[in-house]
Amino acid sequence: MKLGLNLGYWGAGNDADNLALAREADRLGYSVVWAAEAYGSDAATVLAWVAAQTEQIDVGSAVFQIPGRTPANTAMTAATLDTLSGGRFRLGLGVSGPQVSEGWHGVRFDKPLTRTREYVAIVRKALAREKVSFDGEFFTLPLPDGPGKALTLTVHPVREHLPIYLAAIGPKNLELTGEIADGWLAIFFSPENAAEIMAPLRAGREKAGLTMEGFDVVPTVPLVIGDDVAACADPLRFYSALYVGGMGSREKNFYNQLATRMGYEAAAIEIQDKYMARDYDGAMAAVPFEFIDRTSLIGPADRVRDRLAPFAEAGVTTLTVAVYSGDLQERIATLRSMVDILEASGLAD
């Protein structure tokens, strides 16, 4: 496995710390640093800033929101970032959710699979510097009966093939990811549930006549190193409760549905009920320790080391960590420790 670092959302008052973490990850030989966006900071600007102040580490969007940009705009941004970074950009895409798509971007959240398939096809065509014409259900380029004409991207990406990742949770979206993408951005990844969860992903690869060889499986895994395992889990309770309980509506919360498929249906219902009643402490308390333990790396260094083998055996190729506790120096120390832990496990690529 390789190591990655997820910086999460920018603009939460820790921007200088995040840049320091990215630069340290670059120095330590981490493979990639990812930045996210929701309805605050945009990932493209953050990645340009990070790329300008690092030397070797790849920079990736986790994710660019599909409803927030036209596919042509995404291709332009991807090509520009790849050029500015010297060939270090990875394009992660996601459909977001109904609340953000419709409430923030004004884009109906309908047929997300069809939209994603068309979107990726146009982005790939543009990055290949082909004349972009497309006749789909959601996208038509050029528009008919007007002055528009098929155009070719004028920027030359550094690489012939710029990798595209999809953030996917549901089975159908996972199958699509396996079929059309170069990698999968996963959240709440549990090695114990990986065979079932990843079956649609493998089916998508087979559908496209491909194997898992060369396909990048990239979960973001919260990391807290310390002697007291239960205490290490505590900083992750709000993160878990936020996503399982509050990220989406009661009827459509993909993370809540994922927790249910993982066998935590009763807990998922309780977390959502309490979170939506604004009982945030109750929602955090309702997150099962086992759920956190299965989807994170917590505890003493040797416990974290032993936990890496199940991730590798499940098919993880880039283990992206999110450091959730401590001040800047403690988090930098955690990044350094993770390099040593991976080396000690014998699983480092």
Contacts in CASP RR format, 6 or more apart in sequence:
PFRMAT RR
TARGET T0000
AUTHOR 0000-0000-0000
METHOD contacts of the structure
MODEL  1
MKLGLNLGYWGAGNDADNLALAREADRLGYSVVWAAEAYGSDAATVLAWV
AAQTEQIDVGSAVFQIPGRTPANTAMTAATLDTLSGGRFRLGLGVSGPQV
SEGWHGVRFDKPLTRTREYVAIVRKALAREKVSFDGEFFTLPLPDGPGKA
LTLTVHPVREHLPIYLAAIGPKNLELTGEIADGWLAIFFSPENAAEIMAP
LRAGREKAGLTMEGFDVVPTVPLVIGDDVAACADPLRFYSALYVGGMGSR
EKNFYNQLATRMGYEAAAIEIQDKYMARDYDGAMAAVPFEFIDRTSLIGP
ADRVRDRLAPFAEAGVTTLTVAVYSGDLQERIATLRSMVDILEASGLAD
1 308 0 8 1.000
1 311 0 8 1.000
1 312 0 8 1.000
1 316 0 8 1.000
1 317 0 8 1.000
1 318 0 8 1.000
1 319 0 8 1.000
1 342 0 8 1.000
1 347 0 8 1.000
1 348 0 8 1.000
1 349 0 8 1.000
2 30 0 8 1.000
2 31 0 8 1.000
2 32 0 8 1.000
2 317 0 8 1.000
2 318 0 8 1.000
2 319 0 8 1.000
2 348 0 8 1.000
2 349 0 8 1.000
3 25 0 8 1.000
3 29 0 8 1.000
3 30 0 8 1.000
3 31 0 8 1.000
3 318 0 8 1.000
3 319 0 8 1.000
3 320 0 8 1.000
3 321 0 8 1.000
3 338 0 8 1.000
3 339 0 8 1.000
3 342 0 8 1.000
4 25 0 8 1.000
4 30 0 8 1.000
4 31 0 8 1.000
4 32 0 8 1.000
4 33 0 8 1.000
4 34 0 8 1.000
4 218 0 8 1.000
4 318 0 8 1.000
4 319 0 8 1.000
4 320 0 8 1.000
4 321 0 8 1.000
5 21 0 8 1.000
5 22 0 8 1.000
5 25 0 8 1.000
5 30 0 8 1.000
5 32 0 8 1.000
5 33 0 8 1.000
5 34 0 8 1.000
5 320 0 8 1.000
5 321 0 8 1.000
5 322 0 8 1.000
5 323 0 8 1.000
5 335 0 8 1.000
6 33 0 8 1.000
6 34 0 8 1.000
6 36 0 8 1.000
6 62 0 8 1.000
6 220 0 8 1.000
6 320 0 8 1.000
6 321 0 8 1.000
6 322 0 8 1.000
7 18 0 8 1.000
7 21 0 8 1.000
7 22 0 8 1.000
7 33 0 8 1.000
7 34 0 8 1.000
7 35 0 8 1.000
7 36 0 8 1.000
7 46 0 8 1.000
7 50 0 8 1.000
8 18 0 8 1.000
8 34 0 8 1.000
8 35 0 8 1.000
8 36 0 8 1.000
8 62 0 8 1.000
8 322 0 8 1.000
9 36 0 8 1.000
9 37 0 8 1.000
9 38 0 8 1.000
9 40 0 8 1.000
9 41 0 8 1.000
10 18 0 8 1.000
10 35 0 8 1.000
10 41 0 8 1.000
10 46 0 8 1.000
11 40 0 8 1.000
11 41 0 8 1.000
17 328 0 8 1.000
17 331 0 8 1.000
19 49 0 8 1.000
19 50 0 8 1.000
19 53 0 8 1.000
20 328 0 8 1.000
20 332 0 8 1.000
21 323 0 8 1.000
21 328 0 8 1.000
21 331 0 8 1.000
21 332 0 8 1.000
21 335 0 8 1.000
22 33 0 8 1.000
22 50 0 8 1.000
22 53 0 8 1.000
22 54 0 8 1.000
22 57 0 8 1.000
23 53 0 8 1.000
23 54 0 8 1.000
24 332 0 8 1.000
24 335 0 8 1.000
24 336 0 8 1.000
25 33 0 8 1.000
25 57 0 8 1.000
25 335 0 8 1.000
26 33 0 8 1.000
26 54 0 8 1.000
26 55 0 8 1.000
26 56 0 8 1.000
26 57 0 8 1.000
28 335 0 8 1.000
28 336 0 8 1.000
28 339 0 8 1.000
29 56 0 8 1.000
29 57 0 8 1.000
29 339 0 8 1.000
30 57 0 8 1.000
30 335 0 8 1.000
30 339 0 8 1.000
31 57 0 8 1.000
31 58 0 8 1.000
31 318 0 8 1.000
32 57 0 8 1.000
32 58 0 8 1.000
32 59 0 8 1.000
32 60 0 8 1.000
32 90 0 8 1.000
32 318 0 8 1.000
32 320 0 8 1.000
33 50 0 8 1.000
33 54 0 8 1.000
33 57 0 8 1.000
33 58 0 8 1.000
33 59 0 8 1.000
33 60 0 8 1.000
34 59 0 8 1.000
34 60 0 8 1.000
34 61 0 8 1.000
34 62 0 8 1.000
34 185 0 8 1.000
34 220 0 8 1.000
34 320 0 8 1.000
35 43 0 8 1.000
35 46 0 8 1.000
35 47 0 8 1.000
35 50 0 8 1.000
35 59 0 8 1.000
35 60 0 8 1.000
35 61 0 8 1.000
35 62 0 8 1.000
36 43 0 8 1.000
36 62 0 8 1.000
36 63 0 8 1.000
37 43 0 8 1.000
37 61 0 8 1.000
37 63 0 8 1.000
37 64 0 8 1.000
37 65 0 8 1.000
38 65 0 8 1.000
38 96 0 8 1.000
38 100 0 8 1.000
39 100 0 8 1.000
39 104 0 8 1.000
43 60 0 8 1.000
43 61 0 8 1.000
43 62 0 8 1.000
43 63 0 8 1.000
43 64 0 8 1.000
44 61 0 8 1.000
44 64 0 8 1.000
44 77 0 8 1.000
44 81 0 8 1.000
47 59 0 8 1.000
47 60 0 8 1.000
47 61 0 8 1.000
47 81 0 8 1.000
47 85 0 8 1.000
47 89 0 8 1.000
48 81 0 8 1.000
48 84 0 8 1.000
50 59 0 8 1.000
51 59 0 8 1.000
51 81 0 8 1.000
51 84 0 8 1.000
51 85 0 8 1.000
51 88 0 8 1.000
51 89 0 8 1.000
52 84 0 8 1.000
56 88 0 8 1.000
57 88 0 8 1.000
58 85 0 8 1.000
58 88 0 8 1.000
58 89 0 8 1.000
58 90 0 8 1.000
59 81 0 8 1.000
59 85 0 8 1.000
59 88 0 8 1.000
59 89 0 8 1.000
59 90 0 8 1.000
60 89 0 8 1.000
60 90 0 8 1.000
60 91 0 8 1.000
60 92 0 8 1.000
61 90 0 8 1.000
61 91 0 8 1.000
61 92 0 8 1.000
61 93 0 8 1.000
62 92 0 8 1.000
62 165 0 8 1.000
62 167 0 8 1.000
62 185 0 8 1.000
62 220 0 8 1.000
62 320 0 8 1.000
63 92 0 8 1.000
63 93 0 8 1.000
63 94 0 8 1.000
63 165 0 8 1.000
63 167 0 8 1.000
63 185 0 8 1.000
64 74 0 8 1.000
64 77 0 8 1.000
64 91 0 8 1.000
64 92 0 8 1.000
64 93 0 8 1.000
64 94 0 8 1.000
65 94 0 8 1.000
65 95 0 8 1.000
65 96 0 8 1.000
65 100 0 8 1.000
65 101 0 8 1.000
65 105 0 8 1.000
66 93 0 8 1.000
66 94 0 8 1.000
66 95 0 8 1.000
66 96 0 8 1.000
66 115 0 8 1.000
66 116 0 8 1.000
66 119 0 8 1.000
67 95 0 8 1.000
67 96 0 8 1.000
67 100 0 8 1.000
67 101 0 8 1.000
67 105 0 8 1.000
67 106 0 8 1.000
67 107 0 8 1.000
67 109 0 8 1.000
68 96 0 8 1.000
68 105 0 8 1.000
68 107 0 8 1.000
69 77 0 8 1.000
70 139 0 8 1.000
71 118 0 8 1.000
71 119 0 8 1.000
71 120 0 8 1.000
71 122 0 8 1.000
71 123 0 8 1.000
71 126 0 8 1.000
71 139 0 8 1.000
72 122 0 8 1.000
72 126 0 8 1.000
72 132 0 8 1.000
72 141 0 8 1.000
74 91 0 8 1.000
74 93 0 8 1.000
74 119 0 8 1.000
74 123 0 8 1.000
75 122 0 8 1.000
75 123 0 8 1.000
75 126 0 8 1.000
75 127 0 8 1.000
75 153 0 8 1.000
76 126 0 8 1.000
76 153 0 8 1.000
76 155 0 8 1.000
78 89 0 8 1.000
78 91 0 8 1.000
78 123 0 8 1.000
78 127 0 8 1.000
78 157 0 8 1.000
78 162 0 8 1.000
79 126 0 8 1.000
79 127 0 8 1.000
79 153 0 8 1.000
79 155 0 8 1.000
79 156 0 8 1.000
79 157 0 8 1.000
79 162 0 8 1.000
80 155 0 8 1.000
81 89 0 8 1.000
82 88 0 8 1.000
82 89 0 8 1.000
82 157 0 8 1.000
82 158 0 8 1.000
82 159 0 8 1.000
82 162 0 8 1.000
83 155 0 8 1.000
83 156 0 8 1.000
83 157 0 8 1.000
83 158 0 8 1.000
86 158 0 8 1.000
87 157 0 8 1.000
87 158 0 8 1.000
87 159 0 8 1.000
89 162 0 8 1.000
90 162 0 8 1.000
90 163 0 8 1.000
90 165 0 8 1.000
91 123 0 8 1.000
91 162 0 8 1.000
91 163 0 8 1.000
91 164 0 8 1.000
91 165 0 8 1.000
92 164 0 8 1.000
92 165 0 8 1.000
92 166 0 8 1.000
92 167 0 8 1.000
92 185 0 8 1.000
93 116 0 8 1.000
93 119 0 8 1.000
93 120 0 8 1.000
93 123 0 8 1.000
93 164 0 8 1.000
93 165 0 8 1.000
93 166 0 8 1.000
93 167 0 8 1.000
94 116 0 8 1.000
94 166 0 8 1.000
94 167 0 8 1.000
94 168 0 8 1.000
95 101 0 8 1.000
95 109 0 8 1.000
95 112 0 8 1.000
95 115 0 8 1.000
95 116 0 8 1.000
95 173 0 8 1.000
96 105 0 8 1.000
96 109 0 8 1.000
97 109 0 8 1.000
97 248 0 8 1.000
97 252 0 8 1.000
97 254 0 8 1.000
98 109 0 8 1.000
98 248 0 8 1.000
98 249 0 8 1.000
98 252 0 8 1.000
99 248 0 8 1.000
99 249 0 8 1.000
101 107 0 8 1.000
101 108 0 8 1.000
101 109 0 8 1.000
102 108 0 8 1.000
102 109 0 8 1.000
111 137 0 8 1.000
111 138 0 8 1.000
112 173 0 8 1.000
113 172 0 8 1.000
113 173 0 8 1.000
113 176 0 8 1.000
114 137 0 8 1.000
114 138 0 8 1.000
115 138 0 8 1.000
116 166 0 8 1.000
116 173 0 8 1.000
116 176 0 8 1.000
117 176 0 8 1.000
117 180 0 8 1.000
118 134 0 8 1.000
118 136 0 8 1.000
118 137 0 8 1.000
118 138 0 8 1.000
118 139 0 8 1.000
119 138 0 8 1.000
119 139 0 8 1.000
120 164 0 8 1.000
120 166 0 8 1.000
120 180 0 8 1.000
120 181 0 8 1.000
121 134 0 8 1.000
121 180 0 8 1.000
122 132 0 8 1.000
122 134 0 8 1.000
122 139 0 8 1.000
122 141 0 8 1.000
123 164 0 8 1.000
124 164 0 8 1.000
125 132 0 8 1.000
125 134 0 8 1.000
126 132 0 8 1.000
126 153 0 8 1.000
127 153 0 8 1.000
127 157 0 8 1.000
127 162 0 8 1.000
129 152 0 8 1.000
129 153 0 8 1.000
129 156 0 8 1.000
130 152 0 8 1.000
131 150 0 8 1.000
131 151 0 8 1.000
131 152 0 8 1.000
132 141 0 8 1.000
132 150 0 8 1.000
132 151 0 8 1.000
132 152 0 8 1.000
132 153 0 8 1.000
133 141 0 8 1.000
133 142 0 8 1.000
133 150 0 8 1.000
134 140 0 8 1.000
134 141 0 8 1.000
141 150 0 8 1.000
142 148 0 8 1.000
142 149 0 8 1.000
142 150 0 8 1.000
161 182 0 8 1.000
163 182 0 8 1.000
163 183 0 8 1.000
163 216 0 8 1.000
164 180 0 8 1.000
164 181 0 8 1.000
164 182 0 8 1.000
164 183 0 8 1.000
165 181 0 8 1.000
165 182 0 8 1.000
165 183 0 8 1.000
165 184 0 8 1.000
165 185 0 8 1.000
165 216 0 8 1.000
165 218 0 8 1.000
166 173 0 8 1.000
166 176 0 8 1.000
166 177 0 8 1.000
166 180 0 8 1.000
166 181 0 8 1.000
166 183 0 8 1.000
166 184 0 8 1.000
166 185 0 8 1.000
167 184 0 8 1.000
167 185 0 8 1.000
167 186 0 8 1.000
167 187 0 8 1.000
168 174 0 8 1.000
168 176 0 8 1.000
168 177 0 8 1.000
168 184 0 8 1.000
168 185 0 8 1.000
168 186 0 8 1.000
168 201 0 8 1.000
169 187 0 8 1.000
169 254 0 8 1.000
169 255 0 8 1.000
169 257 0 8 1.000
169 258 0 8 1.000
170 200 0 8 1.000
170 254 0 8 1.000
170 257 0 8 1.000
170 258 0 8 1.000
171 199 0 8 1.000
171 200 0 8 1.000
172 200 0 8 1.000
174 184 0 8 1.000
174 197 0 8 1.000
174 198 0 8 1.000
174 200 0 8 1.000
174 201 0 8 1.000
175 200 0 8 1.000
175 201 0 8 1.000
175 203 0 8 1.000
175 204 0 8 1.000
175 207 0 8 1.000
176 204 0 8 1.000
177 183 0 8 1.000
177 184 0 8 1.000
177 201 0 8 1.000
177 204 0 8 1.000
178 184 0 8 1.000
178 201 0 8 1.000
178 202 0 8 1.000
178 204 0 8 1.000
178 205 0 8 1.000
178 208 0 8 1.000
178 210 0 8 1.000
178 215 0 8 1.000
179 204 0 8 1.000
179 205 0 8 1.000
179 207 0 8 1.000
179 208 0 8 1.000
180 208 0 8 1.000
182 215 0 8 1.000
182 216 0 8 1.000
183 215 0 8 1.000
183 216 0 8 1.000
183 217 0 8 1.000
183 218 0 8 1.000
184 201 0 8 1.000
184 215 0 8 1.000
184 216 0 8 1.000
184 217 0 8 1.000
184 218 0 8 1.000
185 218 0 8 1.000
185 219 0 8 1.000
185 220 0 8 1.000
186 217 0 8 1.000
186 218 0 8 1.000
186 219 0 8 1.000
186 220 0 8 1.000
187 219 0 8 1.000
187 220 0 8 1.000
187 243 0 8 1.000
187 255 0 8 1.000
187 258 0 8 1.000
188 240 0 8 1.000
188 243 0 8 1.000
188 255 0 8 1.000
188 258 0 8 1.000
188 259 0 8 1.000
188 262 0 8 1.000
188 291 0 8 1.000
188 295 0 8 1.000
189 197 0 8 1.000
189 219 0 8 1.000
189 220 0 8 1.000
189 221 0 8 1.000
189 295 0 8 1.000
189 311 0 8 1.000
189 314 0 8 1.000
189 316 0 8 1.000
190 197 0 8 1.000
190 262 0 8 1.000
190 294 0 8 1.000
190 295 0 8 1.000
191 294 0 8 1.000
191 310 0 8 1.000
191 311 0 8 1.000
191 313 0 8 1.000
191 314 0 8 1.000
191 316 0 8 1.000
192 294 0 8 1.000
192 310 0 8 1.000
193 261 0 8 1.000
193 262 0 8 1.000
193 263 0 8 1.000
193 294 0 8 1.000
194 314 0 8 1.000
194 315 0 8 1.000
195 314 0 8 1.000
196 261 0 8 1.000
197 258 0 8 1.000
197 261 0 8 1.000
197 262 0 8 1.000
198 217 0 8 1.000
198 314 0 8 1.000
198 315 0 8 1.000
202 212 0 8 1.000
205 211 0 8 1.000
205 212 0 8 1.000
205 215 0 8 1.000
212 315 0 8 1.000
214 317 0 8 1.000
215 317 0 8 1.000
216 317 0 8 1.000
216 318 0 8 1.000
217 315 0 8 1.000
217 316 0 8 1.000
217 317 0 8 1.000
217 318 0 8 1.000
218 316 0 8 1.000
218 317 0 8 1.000
218 318 0 8 1.000
218 319 0 8 1.000
218 320 0 8 1.000
219 311 0 8 1.000
219 316 0 8 1.000
219 319 0 8 1.000
219 320 0 8 1.000
220 320 0 8 1.000
220 321 0 8 1.000
220 322 0 8 1.000
221 295 0 8 1.000
221 296 0 8 1.000
221 297 0 8 1.000
221 311 0 8 1.000
221 319 0 8 1.000
221 320 0 8 1.000
221 321 0 8 1.000
221 322 0 8 1.000
222 236 0 8 1.000
222 239 0 8 1.000
222 292 0 8 1.000
222 295 0 8 1.000
222 296 0 8 1.000
222 297 0 8 1.000
222 298 0 8 1.000
222 321 0 8 1.000
222 322 0 8 1.000
222 324 0 8 1.000
223 296 0 8 1.000
223 297 0 8 1.000
223 298 0 8 1.000
223 304 0 8 1.000
223 321 0 8 1.000
223 322 0 8 1.000
223 323 0 8 1.000
223 324 0 8 1.000
223 334 0 8 1.000
223 338 0 8 1.000
224 232 0 8 1.000
224 233 0 8 1.000
224 235 0 8 1.000
224 236 0 8 1.000
224 296 0 8 1.000
224 297 0 8 1.000
224 298 0 8 1.000
224 299 0 8 1.000
224 323 0 8 1.000
224 324 0 8 1.000
224 325 0 8 1.000
224 334 0 8 1.000
225 232 0 8 1.000
225 297 0 8 1.000
225 298 0 8 1.000
225 299 0 8 1.000
225 300 0 8 1.000
225 301 0 8 1.000
225 304 0 8 1.000
225 334 0 8 1.000
225 337 0 8 1.000
225 338 0 8 1.000
226 232 0 8 1.000
226 298 0 8 1.000
226 299 0 8 1.000
226 300 0 8 1.000
226 301 0 8 1.000
227 299 0 8 1.000
227 300 0 8 1.000
228 299 0 8 1.000
229 293 0 8 1.000
229 298 0 8 1.000
229 299 0 8 1.000
229 300 0 8 1.000
229 303 0 8 1.000
230 289 0 8 1.000
232 298 0 8 1.000
232 299 0 8 1.000
232 325 0 8 1.000
233 289 0 8 1.000
233 292 0 8 1.000
233 293 0 8 1.000
233 296 0 8 1.000
233 298 0 8 1.000
235 324 0 8 1.000
235 325 0 8 1.000
236 292 0 8 1.000
236 296 0 8 1.000
236 298 0 8 1.000
236 324 0 8 1.000
237 284 0 8 1.000
237 285 0 8 1.000
237 287 0 8 1.000
237 292 0 8 1.000
238 280 0 8 1.000
238 284 0 8 1.000
239 324 0 8 1.000
240 271 0 8 1.000
240 284 0 8 1.000
240 287 0 8 1.000
240 291 0 8 1.000
240 292 0 8 1.000
240 295 0 8 1.000
241 271 0 8 1.000
241 275 0 8 1.000
241 280 0 8 1.000
241 283 0 8 1.000
241 284 0 8 1.000
241 286 0 8 1.000
241 287 0 8 1.000
242 275 0 8 1.000
243 255 0 8 1.000
244 253 0 8 1.000
244 255 0 8 1.000
244 256 0 8 1.000
244 259 0 8 1.000
244 268 0 8 1.000
244 271 0 8 1.000
244 272 0 8 1.000
244 275 0 8 1.000
244 287 0 8 1.000
245 253 0 8 1.000
245 255 0 8 1.000
245 256 0 8 1.000
245 268 0 8 1.000
245 271 0 8 1.000
245 272 0 8 1.000
245 275 0 8 1.000
245 276 0 8 1.000
245 283 0 8 1.000
246 253 0 8 1.000
246 272 0 8 1.000
246 275 0 8 1.000
246 276 0 8 1.000
247 253 0 8 1.000
247 254 0 8 1.000
247 255 0 8 1.000
248 254 0 8 1.000
250 272 0 8 1.000
250 276 0 8 1.000
253 272 0 8 1.000
256 268 0 8 1.000
256 271 0 8 1.000
256 272 0 8 1.000
259 265 0 8 1.000
259 267 0 8 1.000
259 268 0 8 1.000
259 271 0 8 1.000
259 291 0 8 1.000
260 268 0 8 1.000
262 291 0 8 1.000
262 294 0 8 1.000
264 288 0 8 1.000
264 291 0 8 1.000
267 286 0 8 1.000
267 287 0 8 1.000
267 288 0 8 1.000
267 291 0 8 1.000
270 286 0 8 1.000
271 283 0 8 1.000
271 286 0 8 1.000
271 287 0 8 1.000
272 283 0 8 1.000
274 280 0 8 1.000
274 282 0 8 1.000
274 283 0 8 1.000
274 286 0 8 1.000
275 283 0 8 1.000
292 298 0 8 1.000
297 304 0 8 1.000
297 307 0 8 1.000
297 308 0 8 1.000
297 321 0 8 1.000
298 304 0 8 1.000
301 337 0 8 1.000
301 340 0 8 1.000
301 341 0 8 1.000
304 338 0 8 1.000
304 341 0 8 1.000
305 341 0 8 1.000
305 344 0 8 1.000
305 345 0 8 1.000
306 345 0 8 1.000
308 319 0 8 1.000
308 341 0 8 1.000
308 342 0 8 1.000
308 345 0 8 1.000
308 347 0 8 1.000
309 345 0 8 1.000
309 347 0 8 1.000
311 319 0 8 1.000
312 347 0 8 1.000
317 349 0 8 1.000
319 342 0 8 1.000
321 335 0 8 1.000
321 338 0 8 1.000
323 331 0 8 1.000
323 334 0 8 1.000
323 335 0 8 1.000
325 331 0 8 1.000
342 348 0 8 1.000
END
